[in-house]
Structure formats: C-alpha cells, structure tokens
Amino acid sequence: MSNFQQIITKQQRRVNVIYVSSYIPRKCGIATYTKDLTNAINLLNTRSLAEILVINHPEESLEYPWEAKFKITHNDLSTYLTAAEYVNQSHADIVSLEHEFGLFGGECGEYILPFVEALEVPLVTTFHTVVTDYTGKQAEILRRIAEKSKVVVVMMEDIAHRLVKHYGIPRNKIVVIPHGVPDIPFNSAYAHKRKRKMSNRLVLGNINLLDSNKGIEYALEAVAEIKKTVPEVLYVIIGQTHPEVVRQKGESYRNFLKKRIRELDIADNVRFVNEYLPLPELIDWLKTIDIYITPYLEPQQVTSGALAYAIGAGKACISTPYIYSKEMLADDRGVLVPFRDSTAIANAVLDLVQHPEKKEAIEANAYRFGRLMTWPNVAQSHLSLFRTLIAKKKPLPTPPQSLA
C-alpha cells in the first residue's frame, strides 16, 4: 500500500465513539438531538456504531434501545465513577459529552466532574447552554470540563466568543458546528394544509415541549389581534408539556393557556396537539405551517432545535430576539420582534400576509441557510473532528511530495 493510500485509509478509519447524554425514549431536547446526531454519524461510520452512556432517571422506568450500553443514575455519584472505568476499559477512541447543567446530578450538575476527570480517553464536550452570568459554582464546573476536553463544540459563533470572553477558554480549543436539521424538501404549505382540511386557514404554529418560558400567551394575544383582519387564522400549538414541568407543576401552564384562549374568544382559532410527535409527523406539521413563531421569553437561550427545524424546512419565522434566533434569523432569514409584545407579533404576521413576496424571500433565504445544517453535513463535521483528534494522537505517515 502506498503512503498516499495509507493516509486515505487512516483518515477514513472507523472511529469508536461513546456519547454521554440523556437519550430516547426520554422526552428531552438533548435526548432527541443525540439520537438524531448518532443516527447520522452511524451512516458515515458504519464499521463502529455509536454507544450511549445514558443519564438515567430510575423513577421514569424507561426502556432504552440496544445502543444504550451503560446507565449512569442521575443522582448516584458512584455510577459516574463506574462509567468512567467502563470507558477506560473499552475500545473507545473518543468520548462525546452532551452538556447542560440540569442533565447531571449534584449541585449544578457537579457529579459529571469526577467522570470527566477520571477519563483516560480524549473528551469532546458540546455545551448546549452557555450564559454570561453563571454562578461561581456553574462557572467553575464549565471551566473544569473545558480544561479536561480536547475540544469544546458550540452551535453558534456568538457562544464561542462568550466562552473566550467570560470564561477564558482558548479560541483555538472551540469548534462551531450548527444544530442539525432533517433534510426536508422545500414545499409550499398548501398541499399539506389541504390534506388536513385547512386550505382556507392561515396556519401559524410552533413545536415545543411546553413550559412557561415559551411565551405562548403572547402569541395567543397576537392571534386575537390578527383575527380582526384574518378571521380564518389558526394557531397550532404542538407538543406535550415538558415532563419535568409536569412533575413539578402538573399542567398548570397549559390550563392557564386554555383559560386565556376563552378570555380572548379565540377557541376556533387555536388548536393544541398534545403529543410528543415522532419525526415524520413533526415534519408533516412543519410543512403545514405558513408562519412559524417562537415567542420565547429567555434572552440567553442559545439553542432551539424547534427553530432550527423550522429554518431547515424553509419556514418564514417570527421570533423574539434570544441569542440563537438573532444569529439564525439574521440577513433576512426571519423577523425579530420584542419580548412580551403581542402587538409586534401580530403586526409581523400581517405584514407577511399582506406582502407575500417578502414572505417568499424569507422562506428562500432560510431554506438556503438550512441546507448547511442538515444532519449529514453536521454529522460529517463531527466525524471529521473526531478523526482529526485521533490523527493527532496517532500521527499520519508523511504524505508523498508528488503524486506523479
């Protein structure tokens, strides 16, 4: 085998990756993200399929799929240490940690620290949430994880700057890889609306695990305003209440929204789809929506899989200006409105309805941008990163000076 062939073979070698994350069937954004990411990477890395060290909540009594090889009990520190031993004795080339403070046990999720510090395998950490005002404890945990990691992955350039400025993480240690989205054909909503017998409706919508920081009440108030001009408006609120919210507060937020719907006299203009939808149904609903709305209330929100999917589907999106939406909807890829401002939401919707050419331009811009975020592209970026780290650990042979 020539030197050049050896280089290609090594660059395409299989990569044994163990992912540490929540995982399906848990109803959690990071669980879904990890499943989608590993599915896409498996298609490119067929000789070594992903293994999951799943963060498990025993009270949920979940049955995980075969790839969940080891359970870390959320609130049992000893299982984090046992998991590190498992990894160190495995054939793993890389550990990929999906991090959000609430995923792990202990104060501010500190139980993950003994795990990462015991690892003898290169660690890549994806930070799903980074804010500028972490408490001392949170900041310490973030820095210690970053210090132990060979590479830190974030989904936006803004978050990379934040890690450098506020937490002193070297920029050359940070890689930006966007949130993945399904590869969805660009279609008009009309055919999908007709299938659902909504042909005459202006369909607004969003897809979320419902909780009070989603700001749905402001969209409801906007619907009441829009109804005066477009009586056939229909707002579809898709998704179950977040399981953690149900455990702590029951369905109080959904009940509040139902009461608000009655007060606003918009019962015929709002529909709840109270389900955690499988991906094909989720995509079908996305295709049905004319205008996608994220009226979220948290300015520091740094990811939104729901907004990413809407962009990937080429939807005209109206959003409050949280961190993720500001970057994703820049350059005429969407419309930003102030927080807690139902009138602004209503005006933005009516502007797009009254100027269809503007709506079509936004849809085209969003879809073009979304092509960069499809899961195959995102998976290739992760796999290239993993292979680069392995190559640094095991240097490639010197390439030939000439192929002649």
C-alpha positions as semicolon CSV with decimal commas, in nm:
position;residue;x (nm);y (nm);z (nm)
1;M;0,000;0,000;0,000
2;S;0,140;0,342;-0,099
3;N;0,192;0,622;0,153
4;F;-0,097;0,813;-0,006
5;Q;-0,330;0,512;0,020
6;Q;-0,227;0,472;0,384
7;I;-0,322;0,833;0,453
8;I;-0,667;0,790;0,294
9;T;-0,725;0,465;0,479
10;K;-0,632;0,617;0,813
11;Q;-0,840;0,928;0,751
12;Q;-1,143;0,708;0,674
13;R;-1,078;0,463;0,956
14;R;-1,361;0,377;1,185
15;V;-1,398;0,588;1,496
16;N;-1,520;0,431;1,820
17;V;-1,722;0,699;1,998
18;I;-1,908;0,676;2,327
19;Y;-2,167;0,950;2,383
20;V;-2,271;1,065;2,731
21;S;-2,619;1,213;2,721
22;S;-2,985;1,179;2,803
23;Y;-3,141;0,959;2,539
24;I;-3,464;0,843;2,384
25;P;-3,730;0,749;2,481
26;R;-3,681;1,030;2,736
27;K;-3,877;1,335;2,621
28;C;-3,593;1,585;2,625
29;G;-3,441;1,805;2,357
30;I;-3,087;1,677;2,415
31;A;-3,207;1,316;2,408
32;T;-3,362;1,375;2,066
33;Y;-3,057;1,568;1,947
34;T;-2,822;1,284;2,046
35;K;-3,037;1,024;1,871
36;D;-3,051;1,230;1,551
37;L;-2,678;1,305;1,559
38;T;-2,569;0,947;1,623
39;N;-2,806;0,815;1,356
40;A;-2,644;1,047;1,103
41;I;-2,288;0,967;1,215
42;N;-2,361;0,593;1,205
43;L;-2,441;0,624;0,834
44;L;-2,090;0,763;0,777
45;N;-1,911;0,547;1,031
46;T;-2,075;0,213;0,961
47;R;-1,796;-0,006;1,098
48;S;-1,834;0,128;1,453
49;L;-2,183;0,230;1,561
50;A;-2,241;0,478;1,843
51;E;-2,257;0,367;2,205
52;I;-2,453;0,570;2,459
53;L;-2,381;0,615;2,828
54;V;-2,729;0,730;2,916
55;I;-2,810;0,961;3,206
56;N;-3,096;0,767;3,360
57;H;-3,373;0,872;3,598
58;P;-3,486;0,543;3,756
59;E;-3,825;0,685;3,854
60;E;-3,911;0,718;3,484
61;S;-3,878;0,340;3,424
62;L;-3,767;0,387;3,063
63;E;-3,666;0,106;2,829
64;Y;-3,370;0,221;2,621
65;P;-3,266;0,087;2,279
66;W;-2,972;-0,151;2,232
67;E;-2,712;0,122;2,179
68;A;-2,756;0,246;2,538
69;K;-2,477;0,028;2,675
70;F;-2,446;0,174;3,025
71;K;-2,678;0,365;3,259
72;I;-2,550;0,646;3,477
73;T;-2,802;0,703;3,755
74;H;-2,867;1,077;3,760
75;N;-2,835;1,125;4,138
76;D;-2,587;0,843;4,222
77;L;-2,227;0,966;4,213
78;S;-2,082;0,614;4,227
79;T;-2,234;0,531;3,887
80;Y;-2,047;0,822;3,727
81;L;-1,718;0,676;3,853
82;T;-1,814;0,326;3,739
83;A;-1,900;0,470;3,397
84;A;-1,552;0,624;3,370
85;E;-1,399;0,283;3,447
86;Y;-1,620;0,129;3,179
87;V;-1,500;0,382;2,920
88;N;-1,133;0,344;3,015
89;Q;-1,154;-0,033;2,971
90;S;-1,337;-0,005;2,639
91;H;-1,202;0,040;2,287
92;A;-1,333;0,398;2,267
93;D;-1,128;0,648;2,068
94;I;-1,339;0,947;2,176
95;V;-1,594;1,034;2,444
96;S;-1,853;1,290;2,332
97;L;-2,024;1,463;2,625
98;E;-2,353;1,645;2,566
99;H;-2,357;1,900;2,846
100;E;-2,631;2,100;3,011
101;F;-2,621;2,163;3,387
102;G;-2,964;2,015;3,453
103;L;-2,876;1,681;3,296
104;F;-2,647;1,566;3,575
105;G;-2,680;1,507;3,948
106;G;-2,535;1,706;4,236
107;E;-2,530;2,082;4,285
108;C;-2,532;2,246;3,942
109;G;-2,470;1,904;3,785
110;E;-2,132;1,866;3,956
111;Y;-2,146;1,483;3,953
112;I;-2,019;1,490;3,596
113;L;-1,681;1,629;3,712
114;P;-1,542;1,308;3,869
115;F;-1,641;1,128;3,549
116;V;-1,457;1,362;3,312
117;E;-1,155;1,389;3,540
118;A;-1,120;1,009;3,558
119;L;-1,133;0,963;3,180
120;E;-0,825;0,832;3,001
121;V;-0,988;0,874;2,661
122;P;-0,993;1,207;2,468
123;L;-1,303;1,408;2,556
124;V;-1,509;1,630;2,323
125;T;-1,775;1,836;2,502
126;T;-2,073;2,002;2,338
127;F;-2,207;2,285;2,555
128;H;-2,579;2,314;2,481
129;T;-2,627;2,614;2,712
130;V;-2,380;2,893;2,791
131;V;-2,483;3,219;2,959
132;T;-2,271;3,511;3,075
133;D;-2,393;3,526;3,435
134;Y;-2,325;3,180;3,571
135;T;-2,284;3,149;3,946
136;G;-1,936;3,078;4,079
137;K;-2,019;2,708;4,102
138;Q;-2,150;2,684;3,747
139;A;-1,857;2,880;3,607
140;E;-1,611;2,654;3,789
141;I;-1,779;2,340;3,651
142;L;-1,782;2,479;3,297
143;R;-1,413;2,572;3,314
144;R;-1,310;2,235;3,459
145;I;-1,497;2,046;3,190
146;A;-1,347;2,268;2,919
147;E;-0,998;2,220;3,065
148;K;-1,035;1,842;3,053
149;S;-1,179;1,848;2,698
150;K;-0,958;1,825;2,392
151;V;-1,219;2,027;2,203
152;V;-1,532;2,218;2,301
153;V;-1,818;2,226;2,048
154;V;-2,081;2,502;2,041
155;M;-2,356;2,569;1,789
156;M;-2,305;2,942;1,729
157;E;-2,014;3,177;1,679
158;D;-2,159;3,406;1,946
159;I;-2,121;3,128;2,205
160;A;-1,759;3,074;2,106
161;H;-1,691;3,445;2,173
162;R;-1,875;3,415;2,505
163;L;-1,661;3,121;2,620
164;V;-1,346;3,315;2,538
165;K;-1,453;3,648;2,687
166;H;-1,629;3,535;3,005
167;Y;-1,466;3,202;3,087
168;G;-1,116;3,228;2,943
169;I;-1,139;2,924;2,717
170;P;-0,883;2,945;2,433
171;R;-1,049;3,015;2,097
172;N;-0,838;2,750;1,926
173;K;-1,000;2,490;2,152
174;I;-1,353;2,575;2,034
175;V;-1,524;2,441;1,721
176;V;-1,857;2,574;1,592
177;I;-2,090;2,310;1,446
178;P;-2,456;2,409;1,396
179;H;-2,758;2,228;1,536
180;G;-2,861;1,963;1,285
181;V;-3,191;1,953;1,098
182;P;-3,365;1,690;0,887
183;D;-3,322;1,705;0,510
184;I;-3,667;1,840;0,425
185;P;-3,774;1,916;0,064
186;F;-3,878;2,275;0,003
187;N;-4,256;2,271;-0,046
188;S;-4,549;2,506;-0,033
189;A;-4,770;2,458;0,270
190;Y;-5,085;2,447;0,057
191;A;-5,088;2,074;-0,027
192;H;-5,029;1,981;0,337
193;K;-5,299;2,220;0,456
194;R;-5,543;2,070;0,207
195;K;-5,468;1,720;0,338
196;R;-5,560;1,843;0,688
197;K;-5,867;2,028;0,557
198;M;-5,708;2,363;0,641
199;S;-5,688;2,503;0,288
200;N;-5,866;2,825;0,380
201;R;-5,672;2,884;0,703
202;L;-5,367;3,099;0,771
203;V;-5,175;2,846;0,981
204;L;-4,941;2,977;1,248
205;G;-4,761;2,731;1,469
206;N;-4,477;2,611;1,684
207;I;-4,349;2,277;1,809
208;N;-4,220;2,263;2,167
209;L;-4,207;2,076;2,490
210;L;-4,441;2,321;2,657
211;D;-4,334;2,527;2,957
212;S;-4,390;2,879;3,080
213;N;-4,072;3,027;2,930
214;K;-4,207;2,965;2,579
215;G;-4,423;3,280;2,590
216;I;-4,719;3,117;2,416
217;E;-4,963;3,354;2,588
218;Y;-4,819;3,645;2,385
219;A;-4,878;3,456;2,062
220;L;-5,237;3,392;2,174
221;E;-5,291;3,763;2,230
222;A;-5,145;3,823;1,883
223;V;-5,394;3,574;1,735
224;A;-5,679;3,777;1,886
225;E;-5,544;4,084;1,704
226;I;-5,480;3,900;1,376
227;K;-5,833;3,757;1,383
228;K;-5,975;4,106;1,332
229;T;-5,808;4,120;0,989
230;V;-5,774;3,749;0,903
231;P;-6,071;3,571;1,068
232;E;-5,955;3,231;0,937
233;V;-5,624;3,241;1,126
234;L;-5,540;2,916;1,306
235;Y;-5,261;2,884;1,564
236;V;-5,143;2,525;1,620
237;I;-4,952;2,460;1,944
238;I;-4,775;2,127;1,901
239;G;-4,612;1,927;2,178
240;Q;-4,662;1,785;2,524
241;T;-4,580;1,974;2,840
242;H;-4,218;1,916;2,940
243;P;-4,200;1,608;3,169
244;E;-4,004;1,797;3,437
245;V;-4,271;2,070;3,437
246;V;-4,546;1,809;3,472
247;R;-4,366;1,653;3,769
248;Q;-4,323;1,986;3,945
249;K;-4,632;2,184;3,844
250;G;-4,865;1,949;3,661
251;E;-5,049;2,104;3,365
252;S;-5,085;2,447;3,525
253;Y;-4,930;2,630;3,228
254;R;-5,142;2,453;2,966
255;N;-5,452;2,519;3,178
256;F;-5,353;2,886;3,202
257;L;-5,329;2,899;2,822
258;K;-5,670;2,736;2,782
259;K;-5,820;2,993;3,016
260;R;-5,654;3,272;2,817
261;I;-5,800;3,131;2,495
262;R;-6,150;3,152;2,642
263;E;-6,092;3,506;2,766
264;L;-5,968;3,617;2,423
265;D;-6,258;3,443;2,244
266;I;-6,027;3,258;2,006
267;A;-6,129;2,896;2,072
268;D;-6,197;2,845;1,699
269;N;-5,855;2,989;1,614
270;V;-5,631;2,772;1,832
271;R;-5,561;2,401;1,830
272;F;-5,348;2,202;2,075
273;V;-5,170;1,888;1,953
274;N;-5,080;1,750;2,295
275;E;-4,837;1,481;2,175
276;Y;-4,464;1,415;2,159
277;L;-4,457;1,356;1,785
278;P;-4,234;1,110;1,602
279;L;-4,012;1,280;1,343
280;P;-4,225;1,206;1,032
281;E;-4,534;1,360;1,194
282;L;-4,333;1,655;1,321
283;I;-4,203;1,721;0,970
284;D;-4,553;1,689;0,826
285;W;-4,678;1,954;1,068
286;L;-4,383;2,178;0,983
287;K;-4,479;2,156;0,617
288;T;-4,837;2,253;0,707
289;I;-4,743;2,574;0,892
290;D;-4,745;2,902;0,695
291;I;-4,562;3,110;0,956
292;Y;-4,359;2,968;1,243
293;I;-4,349;3,162;1,572
294;T;-4,110;3,133;1,868
295;P;-4,223;3,394;2,125
296;Y;-3,973;3,270;2,384
297;L;-3,904;3,476;2,696
298;E;-3,541;3,387;2,779
299;P;-3,294;3,628;2,612
300;Q;-2,999;3,400;2,692
301;Q;-3,136;3,094;2,508
302;V;-2,851;2,967;2,292
303;T;-3,013;2,678;2,106
304;S;-3,356;2,589;1,978
305;G;-3,400;2,265;1,793
306;A;-3,755;2,371;1,708
307;L;-3,641;2,693;1,539
308;A;-3,357;2,509;1,365
309;Y;-3,605;2,259;1,220
310;A;-3,834;2,540;1,101
311;I;-3,540;2,706;0,924
312;G;-3,445;2,371;0,772
313;A;-3,800;2,341;0,635
314;G;-3,779;2,688;0,480
315;K;-4,046;2,843;0,700
316;A;-4,099;3,215;0,745
317;C;-4,016;3,254;1,114
318;I;-4,113;3,529;1,357
319;S;-3,924;3,524;1,685
320;T;-3,829;3,716;1,992
321;P;-3,459;3,812;1,990
322;Y;-3,296;3,547;2,206
323;I;-2,933;3,468;2,128
324;Y;-2,996;3,174;1,896
325;S;-3,271;3,341;1,695
326;K;-3,068;3,660;1,645
327;E;-2,792;3,467;1,469
328;M;-3,015;3,221;1,286
329;L;-3,263;3,479;1,152
330;A;-3,006;3,744;1,055
331;D;-2,965;3,856;0,692
332;D;-3,338;3,848;0,613
333;R;-3,387;3,485;0,716
334;G;-3,671;3,578;0,952
335;V;-3,836;3,855;1,154
336;L;-3,743;3,955;1,509
337;V;-3,995;4,119;1,744
338;P;-3,952;4,249;2,101
339;F;-4,004;4,022;2,400
340;R;-4,354;4,006;2,553
341;D;-4,505;4,217;2,273
342;S;-4,816;4,058;2,124
343;T;-4,888;4,362;1,907
344;A;-4,548;4,332;1,742
345;I;-4,610;3,963;1,672
346;A;-4,950;4,042;1,518
347;N;-4,806;4,323;1,304
348;A;-4,523;4,099;1,181
349;V;-4,768;3,824;1,081
350;L;-4,997;4,068;0,900
351;D;-4,702;4,226;0,721
352;L;-4,601;3,887;0,577
353;V;-4,961;3,808;0,482
354;Q;-5,001;4,142;0,305
355;H;-4,659;4,119;0,136
356;P;-4,630;3,761;0,007
357;E;-4,316;3,843;-0,191
358;K;-4,142;3,933;0,138
359;K;-4,257;3,607;0,294
360;E;-4,131;3,408;-0,006
361;A;-3,790;3,580;0,007
362;I;-3,755;3,498;0,378
363;E;-3,850;3,135;0,311
364;A;-3,591;3,104;0,036
365;N;-3,317;3,265;0,248
366;A;-3,399;3,040;0,543
367;Y;-3,400;2,725;0,332
368;R;-3,065;2,803;0,168
369;F;-2,913;2,861;0,511
370;G;-3,075;2,547;0,646
371;R;-2,905;2,331;0,383
372;L;-2,577;2,387;0,570
373;M;-2,739;2,242;0,884
374;T;-2,875;1,912;0,752
375;W;-2,783;1,613;0,966
376;P;-2,550;1,460;0,703
377;N;-2,346;1,783;0,696
378;V;-2,345;1,816;1,075
379;A;-2,251;1,450;1,116
380;Q;-1,962;1,489;0,871
381;S;-1,832;1,787;1,070
382;H;-1,837;1,587;1,394
383;L;-1,678;1,284;1,235
384;S;-1,402;1,494;1,076
385;L;-1,334;1,648;1,417
386;F;-1,313;1,306;1,583
387;R;-1,078;1,177;1,311
388;T;-0,857;1,484;1,344
389;L;-0,820;1,423;1,717
390;I;-0,731;1,059;1,659
391;A;-0,480;1,160;1,392
392;K;-0,313;1,396;1,639
393;K;-0,288;1,112;1,887
394;K;-0,155;0,875;1,619
395;P;0,031;1,083;1,357
396;L;-0,031;1,005;0,993
397;P;0,261;0,899;0,772
398;T;0,437;1,177;0,581
399;P;0,250;1,234;0,255
400;P;0,437;1,198;-0,073
401;Q;0,576;1,518;-0,221
402;S;0,429;1,439;-0,560
403;L;0,170;1,202;-0,699
404;A;0,348;1,192;-1,036
